[in-house]
Amino acid sequence: MYDYIVVGAGSAGCVIASRLTENRQTSVLLIEAGPPDKAREIHIPAAFSKLFKTPVDWNFSTEPQEHLNRRELYWPRGKMLGGSSSMNAMIYVRGSRADYDHWRDLGNEGWGFDDLLPCFQAAESSSGGPQSVTAQKDPNPLSHVFLEACEKTGIPRVDDFNSDLNPDGQEGAGFYQVTQKNGSRCSTADAYLRPALGRGNLTVWTGIHVTRVLIENGRAVGVEYSQKGSLHHVRAGREVVLSAGAIGSPHLLLLSGIGPARGLEAQGIHVAVDLPGVGENLQDHLAVILPYFCKQPITLNGAETFSNLMKYVLRKRGPLTSNVAEAGAFVKSRSNLPLYDLQILFGPAHYVNHGLTNPGGHGFSLGPVLLTPSSCGRITLRSADPTAPPAIDPAYLSDPEDLARLVEGVKLTRRIAQHAAFDPYRGDPVFETPGDLPDYVRARAETLYHPVGTCRMGNDPGSVVNAKLQVYGVVGLRVVDASVMPSIPRANTNAATIMIAEKGARIMKEGS
């Protein structure tokens, strides 16, 4: 028996396991469905899209999206040590003060920005934390051109998107800080898990699929798992912690009989707790990429040469250190908004179909991301079979205002791309953008890989966990990952997920 069982060794799970085992009297079992993070492409930053649709990817797809031409969208999620922090674009952005103050104002005491800033800082290497967050080593010349075009278009330059001095000052354009160390990816498995393995009180299982939480007399006492076709049980003396992400954590709760009673009964699952909010409140950032051919051979599409590989292997320099999405801007879709609601991404490469389609030649890509979607979806069960993926319906653009704001983002992106600064480089667009921009958005929008909110934190009937991240109606069960976010931050979500795990570990170590 272990004191704690943590399910999911991703961005949150590695943090929780590391922080809990700082007390040498505490034993922790960390269970990961995927393999160890040994693939070379994990550690070479520019290679992350080569991990998509491989054995280290859960390779999810959404339900057909009514407002996106009935398309089923591909959702990659990391299935290995480090989870999605081992296959993301490594962008580290905290988000705005207003994002977290909103969480607090919804009734989640202790979750305002001032409460959470120490948790961000506890993670970050600049404050002595384990997570390496650094400037990029060798940004591509085209990323500098993008920033010049932004400035000439009226978007101010920002030197640090994570400034403690001005937590609402992210509006503007700049280079992203990245979760890298010495030119290589630094996932939470690198930053948190590996240093903790030498403590002797942490056990890590890989390739083990957890099928449900074991509940006895209203208390979580362990988990059931599948190994080589057989089911087994392992028990926890103190708590079970779900850190399986915004898809995996609600899926496990539902399989365990925790969720809306009617849906569980329809799948023949015994209802342990009627908790209607499980799987609801699914939010994600939707992006519309506009790729262009480039007239000069200076993009990342020529990065995989022998000389660049040697430059990377020997010196950890060169284009292979790129996170692809090197620069960006936070902007407003309308000037009268109190805060920015769009992010413009830029990458010096073709980024078509998640990088899985190569249009040929050199190219660059840029496009708007809707940061504050009004549309909400849900995760539901397709089947009581734990090996069957859940049904994922983000309900993209179900609120018409989301489409209107993305259209404004496309207009701004085109103005940036058409600026004279790009004239020496800009070739034809890979896709012609029609006069009817809503049609283009519906045809081309894709996930930016930021699902959150499906085990929402709060104190109303639709909430799944309280402000201490404890699941309502079950003793000894918490959820600590992106699924607890009440609303999605105005930023890439990996930094916030790491922060949530830092906060959750503090709460648990205080005995709350």
KOLLOKE-591785 format. One line per 3 residues: number of its first residue (from 0); for each residue z, y, x of C-alpha. Coordinates in steps of 0.1 Angstrom, whole numbers, plus 5000, padded with zeros to 4 digits. Last residue first. Example, Ala and Ser with C-alpha at 12.3 -4.5 7.8 and 13.67 -1.06 7.14 Angstrom:
// KOLLOKE-591785
1	5071 4989 5137; 5078 4955 5123;
***
This chain:
// KOLLOKE-591785
511	5041 5203 4939; 5055 5185 4969; 5048 5213 4993;
508	5024 5189 5011; 5005 5185 4979; 5000 5222 4973;
505	4990 5228 5009; 4965 5199 5007; 4950 5214 4976;
502	4946 5248 4992; 4928 5234 5023; 4907 5212 5000;
499	4898 5242 4979; 4889 5261 5011; 4865 5234 5021;
496	4848 5236 4987; 4846 5274 4989; 4829 5272 5023;
493	4804 5246 5010; 4795 5265 4979; 4766 5287 4990;
490	4776 5321 4976; 4783 5341 4944; 4809 5316 4934;
487	4804 5291 4905; 4830 5293 4877; 4861 5272 4868;
484	4858 5254 4902; 4875 5220 4899; 4842 5200 4905;
481	4839 5215 4939; 4866 5192 4953; 4902 5182 4949;
478	4909 5161 4917; 4944 5149 4913; 4961 5118 4899;
475	4998 5109 4902; 5007 5113 4866; 4978 5112 4840;
472	4976 5134 4809; 4960 5164 4825; 4946 5158 4860;
469	4966 5175 4887; 4947 5202 4906; 4979 5223 4911;
466	4963 5250 4889; 4959 5224 4862; 4931 5199 4860;
463	4906 5189 4832; 4903 5221 4812; 4886 5223 4778;
460	4919 5225 4759; 4930 5256 4779; 4951 5258 4810;
457	4925 5259 4837; 4907 5240 4865; 4874 5225 4855;
454	4865 5189 4863; 4827 5194 4860; 4827 5229 4877;
451	4803 5226 4905; 4767 5217 4915; 4754 5236 4945;
448	4723 5219 4958; 4699 5249 4956; 4683 5232 4926;
445	4646 5237 4919; 4625 5263 4901; 4587 5258 4905;
442	4571 5253 4870; 4596 5272 4849; 4597 5300 4874;
439	4559 5302 4876; 4557 5303 4838; 4582 5331 4836;
436	4560 5350 4862; 4530 5353 4838; 4506 5370 4861;
433	4503 5338 4880; 4518 5331 4914; 4493 5313 4935;
430	4510 5285 4954; 4508 5281 4991; 4506 5319 4994;
427	4479 5331 5017; 4487 5342 5052; 4515 5365 5063;
424	4521 5369 5100; 4507 5402 5112; 4512 5418 5078;
421	4549 5407 5075; 4563 5441 5085; 4538 5457 5061;
418	4558 5445 5031; 4542 5419 5009; 4569 5393 5014;
415	4596 5419 5005; 4578 5430 4974; 4572 5393 4964;
412	4609 5386 4967; 4617 5416 4945; 4593 5403 4918;
409	4607 5368 4921; 4642 5380 4917; 4633 5400 4886;
406	4619 5367 4872; 4651 5350 4881; 4670 5376 4861;
403	4649 5371 4830; 4651 5333 4832; 4689 5334 4834;
400	4690 5358 4804; 4673 5332 4783; 4704 5310 4783;
397	4692 5274 4784; 4677 5283 4817; 4689 5251 4834;
394	4707 5227 4810; 4724 5211 4840; 4720 5176 4825;
391	4730 5148 4848; 4733 5114 4832; 4755 5092 4853;
388	4742 5068 4880; 4745 5031 4873; 4767 5013 4898;
385	4798 5018 4877; 4783 4999 4847; 4798 5016 4816;
382	4764 5031 4810; 4746 5064 4808; 4778 5082 4811;
379	4779 5120 4809; 4777 5150 4833; 4773 5184 4816;
376	4754 5216 4814; 4761 5254 4816; 4736 5283 4814;
373	4751 5317 4822; 4741 5315 4858; 4758 5338 4883;
370	4741 5332 4917; 4705 5329 4906; 4686 5321 4938;
367	4655 5341 4948; 4628 5331 4972; 4615 5329 5008;
364	4594 5305 5027; 4575 5305 5060; 4544 5286 5071;
361	4525 5269 5099; 4498 5243 5093; 4499 5217 5066;
358	4511 5218 5030; 4539 5194 5040; 4558 5179 5010;
355	4594 5165 5015; 4608 5199 5026; 4628 5202 4993;
352	4595 5201 4973; 4580 5228 4995; 4600 5245 5023;
349	4572 5255 5047; 4591 5270 5077; 4606 5302 5090;
346	4633 5302 5062; 4644 5331 5040; 4667 5330 5010;
343	4672 5359 4985; 4705 5357 4967; 4709 5371 4932;
340	4738 5383 4911; 4751 5413 4930; 4781 5431 4916;
337	4788 5459 4891; 4753 5456 4875; 4735 5489 4868;
334	4708 5483 4894; 4694 5452 4878; 4687 5419 4896;
331	4713 5428 4921; 4711 5417 4957; 4726 5393 4983;
328	4701 5389 5012; 4691 5360 5034; 4686 5347 5069;
325	4683 5314 5087; 4675 5290 5059; 4660 5265 5084;
322	4694 5256 5099; 4678 5262 5133; 4692 5244 5163;
319	4659 5225 5166; 4642 5258 5173; 4656 5262 5207;
316	4689 5256 5224; 4713 5227 5227; 4707 5227 5265;
313	4697 5192 5275; 4690 5176 5241; 4677 5207 5224;
310	4655 5219 5252; 4643 5184 5256; 4634 5182 5219;
307	4617 5216 5222; 4596 5204 5252; 4587 5171 5234;
304	4575 5190 5204; 4591 5189 5170; 4594 5226 5163;
301	4558 5233 5153; 4566 5236 5116; 4596 5257 5127;
298	4573 5288 5128; 4557 5306 5156; 4520 5295 5153;
295	4507 5328 5139; 4488 5333 5107; 4517 5319 5085;
292	4510 5301 5052; 4533 5313 5025; 4560 5296 5004;
289	4577 5312 4973; 4608 5293 4965; 4625 5296 4931;
286	4662 5287 4933; 4687 5275 4906; 4724 5277 4916;
283	4745 5251 4897; 4770 5249 4869; 4783 5219 4850;
280	4810 5231 4825; 4815 5196 4809; 4819 5163 4828;
277	4856 5159 4817; 4864 5187 4793; 4871 5164 4763;
274	4902 5147 4778; 4912 5118 4755; 4933 5099 4780;
271	4933 5061 4786; 4904 5054 4762; 4892 5019 4767;
268	4855 5019 4776; 4830 5003 4752; 4802 5029 4760;
265	4805 5045 4726; 4842 5045 4729; 4840 5066 4761;
262	4817 5092 4744; 4840 5095 4714; 4872 5097 4734;
259	4860 5126 4756; 4873 5119 4791; 4896 5097 4811;
256	4888 5060 4805; 4885 5051 4842; 4847 5051 4841;
253	4849 5087 4827; 4872 5097 4855; 4849 5081 4881;
250	4819 5100 4867; 4838 5132 4866; 4846 5128 4904;
247	4812 5116 4914; 4790 5144 4901; 4809 5175 4910;
244	4822 5159 4942; 4839 5126 4951; 4872 5141 4962;
241	4894 5122 4938; 4930 5120 4949; 4952 5090 4940;
238	4989 5097 4944; 5023 5084 4956; 5025 5047 4963;
235	4988 5041 4962; 4974 5006 4955; 4942 4988 4964;
232	4923 4966 4940; 4893 4943 4945; 4860 4936 4928;
229	4834 4913 4944; 4797 4920 4949; 4799 4926 4987;
226	4827 4951 4981; 4835 4968 4948; 4865 4989 4943;
223	4894 4993 4919; 4918 5022 4926; 4955 5028 4928;
220	4986 5035 4908; 4975 5064 4886; 5003 5068 4860;
217	5002 5068 4822; 5019 5034 4819; 4995 5018 4844;
214	4963 5035 4854; 4939 5020 4880; 4911 5045 4889;
211	4876 5032 4886; 4846 5017 4904; 4852 5028 4940;
208	4822 5018 4962; 4831 5008 4997; 4804 5013 5025;
205	4830 5031 5046; 4867 5026 5048; 4889 5050 5067;
202	4926 5044 5075; 4948 5073 5086; 4983 5068 5098;
199	4974 5060 5134; 4970 5096 5145; 4938 5091 5164;
196	4916 5093 5134; 4927 5128 5127; 4904 5144 5153;
193	4875 5125 5138; 4882 5136 5103; 4886 5174 5104;
190	4858 5191 5123; 4833 5163 5128; 4837 5147 5094;
187	4839 5182 5079; 4804 5187 5093; 4797 5205 5126;
184	4759 5204 5130; 4748 5208 5167; 4740 5239 5186;
181	4773 5240 5205; 4792 5237 5173; 4776 5243 5139;
178	4788 5253 5105; 4766 5283 5102; 4768 5321 5099;
175	4740 5335 5080; 4718 5363 5093; 4716 5395 5073;
172	4706 5413 5041; 4726 5434 5017; 4755 5430 4993;
169	4783 5412 5011; 4807 5441 5010; 4832 5428 4984;
166	4853 5411 5010; 4853 5442 5032; 4877 5439 5061;
163	4879 5402 5060; 4842 5401 5068; 4824 5369 5057;
160	4788 5382 5052; 4790 5397 5087; 4763 5421 5100;
157	4750 5434 5067; 4717 5453 5067; 4709 5475 5036;
154	4682 5464 5011; 4659 5494 5005; 4625 5477 5009;
151	4623 5489 5045; 4656 5472 5051; 4644 5439 5035;
148	4612 5440 5055; 4632 5444 5087; 4654 5415 5077;
145	4623 5393 5071; 4608 5403 5104; 4640 5392 5122;
142	4638 5359 5104; 4601 5357 5116; 4613 5358 5152;
139	4632 5325 5147; 4670 5326 5152; 4681 5309 5184;
136	4719 5303 5186; 4730 5309 5150; 4764 5327 5147;
133	4794 5305 5143; 4817 5286 5120; 4834 5256 5136;
130	4858 5241 5112; 4891 5232 5129; 4909 5264 5124;
127	4920 5289 5151; 4911 5320 5131; 4875 5322 5144;
124	4874 5284 5140; 4876 5287 5102; 4896 5263 5081;
121	4930 5280 5081; 4911 5313 5075; 4896 5301 5042;
118	4931 5289 5032; 4947 5322 5042; 4920 5341 5021;
115	4930 5320 4990; 4960 5339 4977; 4943 5373 4983;
112	4912 5360 4966; 4930 5349 4935; 4939 5312 4930;
109	4977 5313 4930; 4980 5312 4892; 4950 5298 4874;
106	4951 5317 4841; 4915 5328 4837; 4924 5359 4857;
103	4931 5337 4887; 4896 5322 4886; 4881 5357 4881;
100	4900 5369 4912; 4882 5341 4930; 4847 5353 4922;
97	4856 5390 4924; 4867 5387 4960; 4831 5377 4968;
94	4817 5346 4983; 4829 5326 5013; 4795 5321 5031;
91	4789 5293 5055; 4753 5281 5056; 4751 5246 5071;
88	4717 5237 5055; 4733 5206 5039; 4731 5170 5052;
85	4765 5162 5068; 4784 5188 5047; 4770 5168 5018;
82	4792 5139 5025; 4810 5142 5058; 4811 5105 5063;
79	4781 5092 5043; 4764 5096 5009; 4754 5133 5009;
76	4739 5146 4977; 4702 5152 4969; 4694 5164 4934;
73	4657 5158 4924; 4648 5176 4892; 4634 5158 4861;
70	4608 5182 4847; 4605 5189 4809; 4586 5221 4816;
67	4616 5237 4831; 4633 5249 4799; 4637 5215 4784;
64	4649 5199 4816; 4643 5162 4818; 4676 5146 4828;
61	4685 5152 4863; 4678 5131 4893; 4702 5117 4919;
58	4693 5105 4954; 4728 5095 4965; 4715 5103 5000;
55	4726 5084 5032; 4703 5055 5024; 4673 5079 5025;
52	4658 5101 4998; 4667 5133 5017; 4679 5127 5053;
49	4646 5142 5068; 4656 5174 5050; 4684 5179 5076;
46	4662 5179 5107; 4667 5215 5117; 4704 5210 5125;
43	4701 5179 5147; 4734 5161 5139; 4725 5144 5107;
40	4690 5136 5119; 4704 5113 5146; 4719 5090 5120;
37	4755 5080 5129; 4775 5095 5100; 4793 5064 5090;
34	4780 5046 5059; 4782 5056 5022; 4807 5048 4995;
31	4836 5065 5014; 4873 5056 5010; 4901 5075 5028;
28	4934 5056 5029; 4963 5078 5038; 4998 5070 5052;
25	5024 5098 5055; 5052 5095 5080; 5030 5112 5107;
22	5028 5143 5086; 4995 5158 5099; 4981 5129 5079;
19	4979 5150 5047; 4958 5177 5065; 4932 5152 5078;
16	4928 5132 5046; 4925 5164 5025; 4899 5180 5049;
13	4878 5148 5050; 4879 5145 5013; 4868 5181 5006;
10	4834 5183 5024; 4828 5146 5020; 4849 5114 5026;
7	4851 5104 4989; 4881 5088 4972; 4914 5097 4988;
4	4942 5071 4984; 4977 5084 4992; 5010 5067 5002;
1	4992 5035 5011; 5000 5000 5000;
***
